[in-house]
Amino acid sequence: MNLTDFKNWLIINKDTKNTVATYMQQLKLFFKSYSEFNQENVNAYLLDRLDKKISKNTWNLDVNAFRCYAEFLKIEITFPKTKTPDQKLQPYLEEKDFKEILLKLKWILQQEDKYRAILEVLFYAGLRVKELKDLKREDFNFEKNTIIVRNTKGKVDRIVPFPASTSRAVQNYFLRNREMENAFDTSIEAIRQSLSKIGKEMGYSFNLHPHTFRHSAAHYLLKITSNDYRTVQNILGHANIKTTMLYTKITNEEAINKVQKIYRRKK
């Protein structure tokens, strides 16, 4: 099945490259089992997916991709409703955890100065990994300690502040290394692999990846702004404030510790 025309339609009608790639993948999976896209085959495919106990997120991807394909073909197909994903608390680092990583970084990665700068930007500025990869050195303003993040997910540029420690780390790397393809001469895959290695060396029970740092940045920013959602929403570039508010959820352990501190003060 040639899906080139559908891909071009997605590029014109959908916002992000990730959406295009994901929907194309879901359609390719469908056409591995069926040669014709119709109501009967869609129903059979989705029933099979339910039997395989796919996640709610994957179910939603299937339904949304098929709905777009039906719109592209201009055919009438009835689709089931999407499902509300379970809201699981994602792992994140507190600032003390982050500083512990920096202390041990030189024993984990060879390019310590490079990844110290990258980690500082990820943790304190809360950039998406693609946003960091697309940065140029001209996007940094060291007089104001800000970064301009261009052509972001919402197609709107934004200004993001960072602390003095980040300024020192980034300038130290820039002074010693030339800019090649981007500010940190890196790729998304290189960052992912390096973070995964850091997580394993630190002994974390979860996979450390770029979005872990974005979660961490959100928690940190909410903490230092006393849960100023609007401010943090602006810095992180969330289109919907509900996304920002998800980060205020705390773990059961955190809740217990907080109440126990109150009880100890009362005693």
C-alpha positions as CSV (number, residue, x, y, z in Angstrom):
1,M,0.0,0.0,0.0
2,N,1.5,3.3,-1.1
3,L,0.8,5.9,1.6
4,T,2.8,8.8,0.0
5,D,-0.2,10.9,-0.8
6,F,-1.6,10.4,2.7
7,K,1.8,11.5,4.2
8,N,1.8,14.6,2.1
9,W,-1.8,15.3,3.3
10,L,-0.7,14.9,6.9
11,I,2.2,17.3,6.4
12,I,-0.2,19.9,5.1
13,N,-2.9,19.4,7.7
14,K,-1.1,18.4,10.9
15,D,1.1,20.5,13.2
16,T,4.2,18.3,14.0
17,K,6.5,15.9,12.3
18,N,6.0,13.5,15.2
19,T,2.3,13.3,14.4
20,V,3.0,12.6,10.8
21,A,5.5,9.9,11.6
22,T,3.3,8.3,14.3
23,Y,0.2,8.2,12.1
24,M,2.1,6.7,9.2
25,Q,3.5,4.0,11.5
26,Q,0.0,3.1,12.7
27,L,-1.3,2.8,9.1
28,K,1.6,0.7,8.0
29,L,0.9,-1.7,10.9
30,F,-2.8,-1.9,9.7
31,F,-1.8,-2.7,6.1
32,K,0.5,-5.5,7.1
33,S,-2.7,-7.4,8.0
34,Y,-5.3,-5.9,5.6
35,S,-5.2,-4.8,2.0
36,E,-8.4,-2.7,2.1
37,F,-9.3,0.1,4.5
38,N,-13.0,-0.4,5.3
39,Q,-15.4,-0.6,8.3
40,E,-15.1,-4.4,8.6
41,N,-11.3,-4.5,8.5
42,V,-11.0,-1.5,10.9
43,N,-13.3,-3.2,13.4
44,A,-11.4,-6.5,13.1
45,Y,-8.0,-4.8,13.5
46,L,-9.1,-2.8,16.6
47,L,-10.7,-5.9,18.2
48,D,-7.4,-7.7,17.7
49,R,-5.6,-4.8,19.3
50,L,-7.9,-5.0,22.3
51,D,-7.1,-8.7,22.6
52,K,-3.4,-7.8,22.7
53,K,-4.1,-5.5,25.6
54,I,-2.5,-2.4,24.1
55,S,-2.2,0.7,26.2
56,K,-4.8,3.4,26.1
57,N,-2.3,5.7,24.5
58,T,-1.7,3.2,21.7
59,W,-5.4,2.7,21.2
60,N,-5.9,6.5,20.9
61,L,-3.1,6.6,18.3
62,D,-4.7,3.9,16.2
63,V,-8.2,5.5,16.3
64,N,-6.9,9.0,15.6
65,A,-4.7,7.8,12.7
66,F,-7.5,5.8,11.2
67,R,-9.9,8.7,11.5
68,C,-7.4,11.0,9.7
69,Y,-7.0,8.4,7.0
70,A,-10.8,8.1,6.5
71,E,-10.9,11.9,6.2
72,F,-8.2,11.8,3.6
73,L,-10.0,9.1,1.6
74,K,-13.3,10.9,2.1
75,I,-15.1,7.8,3.2
76,E,-17.6,7.3,6.0
77,I,-16.4,4.9,8.8
78,T,-17.6,4.8,12.4
79,F,-14.8,4.8,14.9
80,P,-14.9,4.0,18.6
81,K,-14.2,6.7,21.2
82,T,-10.7,7.4,22.4
83,K,-9.8,6.5,25.9
84,T,-8.7,8.7,28.8
85,P,-5.1,7.7,29.5
86,D,-4.1,6.7,33.1
87,Q,-2.4,9.7,34.7
88,K,0.8,8.1,36.1
89,L,3.2,10.2,38.0
90,Q,6.4,10.3,35.9
91,P,9.7,10.0,37.6
92,Y,11.6,13.2,38.1
93,L,14.8,14.6,39.7
94,E,14.9,17.1,42.6
95,E,17.6,19.7,42.5
96,K,19.8,17.8,45.0
97,D,19.6,14.7,42.7
98,F,20.6,16.8,39.7
99,K,23.6,18.3,41.6
100,E,24.7,14.8,42.6
101,I,24.7,13.8,38.9
102,L,27.0,16.9,38.1
103,L,29.4,15.8,40.9
104,K,29.8,12.4,39.3
105,L,29.6,13.4,35.7
106,K,33.3,13.3,35.0
107,W,33.5,9.7,35.9
108,I,30.5,8.8,33.7
109,L,31.0,10.6,30.4
110,Q,34.1,11.7,28.6
111,Q,32.8,15.0,27.4
112,E,32.0,16.4,30.8
113,D,32.0,20.1,30.0
114,K,29.6,19.5,27.0
115,Y,27.1,17.4,29.0
116,R,27.3,19.6,32.1
117,A,26.1,22.5,29.9
118,I,23.4,20.4,28.2
119,L,22.1,19.0,31.5
120,E,22.0,22.5,33.0
121,V,19.9,23.8,30.1
122,L,17.6,20.8,30.3
123,F,17.1,21.0,34.1
124,Y,16.8,24.7,34.6
125,A,15.3,25.9,31.3
126,G,13.1,22.9,30.8
127,L,13.6,22.6,27.1
128,R,12.3,19.8,25.0
129,V,15.2,17.7,23.6
130,K,14.4,18.8,20.0
131,E,14.4,22.5,21.1
132,L,17.9,22.0,22.7
133,K,19.2,20.3,19.6
134,D,17.9,23.1,17.4
135,L,19.6,25.9,19.5
136,K,22.3,28.1,17.9
137,R,24.8,30.0,20.0
138,E,23.3,33.3,18.9
139,D,20.1,32.2,20.8
140,F,21.9,32.7,24.1
141,N,21.9,36.1,25.8
142,F,24.5,35.9,28.6
143,E,23.9,39.5,29.7
144,K,20.3,38.7,30.5
145,N,20.8,35.0,31.1
146,T,18.0,34.0,28.7
147,I,17.6,31.7,25.7
148,I,15.3,32.4,22.8
149,V,13.6,29.1,21.7
150,R,12.6,29.4,18.1
151,N,10.0,27.5,16.1
152,T,8.7,25.6,19.0
153,K,6.0,23.0,19.2
154,G,3.3,25.7,19.2
155,K,5.0,27.6,16.3
156,V,5.6,30.5,18.7
157,D,9.1,31.7,19.8
158,R,9.5,32.1,23.6
159,I,12.2,33.5,25.9
160,V,13.4,31.2,28.7
161,P,15.6,32.3,31.7
162,F,18.4,30.3,33.3
163,P,20.5,30.8,36.4
164,A,24.1,31.8,36.8
165,S,25.3,28.2,37.1
166,T,23.9,27.4,33.7
167,S,25.5,30.5,32.2
168,R,29.0,29.5,33.5
169,A,28.6,25.9,32.3
170,V,27.4,26.9,28.8
171,Q,30.0,29.7,28.3
172,N,32.8,27.4,29.5
173,Y,31.8,24.9,26.8
174,F,31.4,27.5,24.1
175,L,34.8,29.0,24.8
176,R,36.5,25.7,24.3
177,N,34.6,24.3,21.4
178,R,33.5,25.7,18.0
179,E,29.9,25.6,16.9
180,M,29.3,23.1,14.1
181,E,25.7,22.0,13.3
182,N,24.1,23.4,16.4
183,A,25.1,25.1,19.7
184,F,26.2,21.9,21.4
185,D,27.2,19.9,18.3
186,T,25.0,17.1,19.2
187,S,22.0,15.0,18.2
188,I,18.8,13.8,19.9
189,E,20.0,10.2,19.8
190,A,23.4,11.2,21.4
191,I,21.6,13.0,24.2
192,R,19.3,10.1,24.8
193,Q,22.1,7.5,24.9
194,S,24.2,9.7,27.3
195,L,21.3,10.2,29.7
196,S,20.5,6.5,29.7
197,K,24.1,5.8,30.6
198,I,24.0,8.4,33.4
199,G,20.8,6.9,34.8
200,K,22.4,3.4,34.8
201,E,25.6,4.6,36.5
202,M,23.6,6.5,39.1
203,G,21.6,3.3,39.8
204,Y,18.2,4.8,39.1
205,S,15.3,2.3,38.9
206,F,13.8,4.2,36.0
207,N,15.2,5.0,32.5
208,L,16.7,8.5,32.5
209,H,15.7,10.3,29.3
210,P,15.4,13.9,28.1
211,H,11.7,14.2,29.1
212,T,12.7,13.2,32.7
213,F,14.6,16.5,32.8
214,R,11.5,18.3,31.4
215,H,9.4,16.8,34.2
216,S,12.1,17.7,36.7
217,A,12.2,21.3,35.4
218,A,8.5,21.6,35.7
219,H,8.5,20.4,39.3
220,Y,11.5,22.7,40.2
221,L,10.0,25.8,38.6
222,L,6.6,25.2,40.3
223,K,8.4,24.9,43.6
224,I,10.5,28.1,43.3
225,T,7.5,30.0,42.0
226,S,5.1,28.7,44.7
227,N,3.0,27.0,42.0
228,D,2.6,30.0,39.7
229,Y,1.1,27.9,36.9
230,R,0.9,30.7,34.4
231,T,4.6,31.6,34.7
232,V,5.7,28.0,34.4
233,Q,3.3,27.4,31.5
234,N,4.9,30.3,29.7
235,I,8.5,29.1,30.4
236,L,7.8,25.5,29.4
237,G,5.8,26.5,26.3
238,H,2.7,24.4,27.2
239,A,-0.3,25.2,25.0
240,N,-2.7,24.2,27.8
241,I,-2.3,25.1,31.5
242,K,-3.8,21.7,32.4
243,T,-0.5,20.1,31.2
244,T,1.4,22.3,33.6
245,M,-0.9,21.5,36.5
246,L,-0.2,17.8,36.1
247,Y,3.2,18.3,37.5
248,T,1.8,19.4,40.9
249,K,0.9,15.8,41.6
250,I,3.1,14.4,44.3
251,T,4.0,10.8,45.2
252,N,2.5,9.1,48.2
253,E,6.0,9.1,49.9
254,E,6.2,12.9,49.5
255,A,2.7,13.3,51.0
256,I,3.6,11.2,54.0
257,N,6.9,13.0,54.6
258,K,5.1,16.4,54.4
259,V,2.5,15.4,56.9
260,Q,5.0,13.8,59.2
261,K,7.0,17.1,59.3
262,I,3.9,18.9,60.4
263,Y,3.2,16.3,63.1
264,R,6.8,16.6,64.4
265,R,6.5,20.4,64.6
266,K,3.2,20.0,66.6
267,K,4.9,17.6,69.0
